Amino acid sequence: MGGLTYSISPQIFDRYPGYCRGVVLAFDVRNGPSPERLIQMLRDAEASVRQQASIENIAEHPRIKPWREAYKAFGAKPSEYRSSIEAMARRAMRNDSLPSINALVDIGNIVSLQHLLPVGGHSMDELTQDLALRFATGEETFTPFGSTGNEGPEHPLPGEVIFAEGNTVLTRRWTWRQANHTLTLPETRSLEINIDRLLPVELEEIHAIANQVMGLVDDFCGGNLRYEILSASHQQIKLE
């Protein structure tokens, strides 16, 4: 992985003023099934959503509405393509418990639900090309999570916000759907975890959440951890 970078296109910051992404980098972690204590934290996080929102007004929630507007801005109907946090919040409101996947995935879901912000990770174990959050050209390929690949890859729409390794899409529509590629698995040993901020969320909260994520990863999975904030004034980091 030496020499690889992670960047956000300047055009993203031009289109979405105030946007930034906290990136937690974790190396030499020990992932695996979540212990009962972590699963209970996930259930408590789901309950916290039910205490602060209702299914009727979830689309107007001040932490959900900006994502709906962001999706509209690049041509995705928010009622058809829901950001990860809106989809998770709606699930919590229906008392439909999220499955426990593994410790690292569960940590991302816990923090996401607690703060009602998109938080999600990608394994870096197999990376060979630079990572970038950018607008799609339409030439990129995407194999959705859960697909066999026999159907052939999808292609994002030109102008869609994607997270990609080279021309391989890791997440379509910003935070909508993840690919099979770079999934966080029990055997994952290195990963990056993204924390997305749109206004009106304060920048200080992204720093606080990044520290919270590092604390949970250290507690349950160990590893060597650091974080950086990608922003209009700091558009690229090294993955090392």
PEZIPE-V991712 format. One record per run of one state. SS is the DSSP state (2 for helix, 1 for strand, 0 for the rest). FROM is the first residue (numbers start at 1). TO is the last residue. If there is no record, write none. Layout:
SS | FROM | TO
SS | FROM | TO
This chain:
0 | 1 | 4
1 | 5 | 8
0 | 9 | 9
2 | 10 | 15
0 | 16 | 19
1 | 20 | 27
0 | 28 | 35
2 | 36 | 52
0 | 53 | 57
2 | 58 | 60
0 | 61 | 64
2 | 65 | 73
0 | 74 | 83
2 | 84 | 93
0 | 94 | 102
2 | 103 | 115
0 | 116 | 118
1 | 119 | 123
0 | 124 | 130
1 | 131 | 135
0 | 136 | 140
1 | 141 | 142
0 | 143 | 143
1 | 144 | 144
0 | 145 | 153
1 | 154 | 154
0 | 155 | 160
1 | 161 | 165
0 | 166 | 167
1 | 168 | 172
0 | 173 | 176
1 | 177 | 179
0 | 180 | 189
1 | 190 | 197
0 | 198 | 202
2 | 203 | 221
0 | 222 | 223
1 | 224 | 231
0 | 232 | 233
1 | 234 | 234
0 | 235 | 235
1 | 236 | 238
0 | 239 | 240
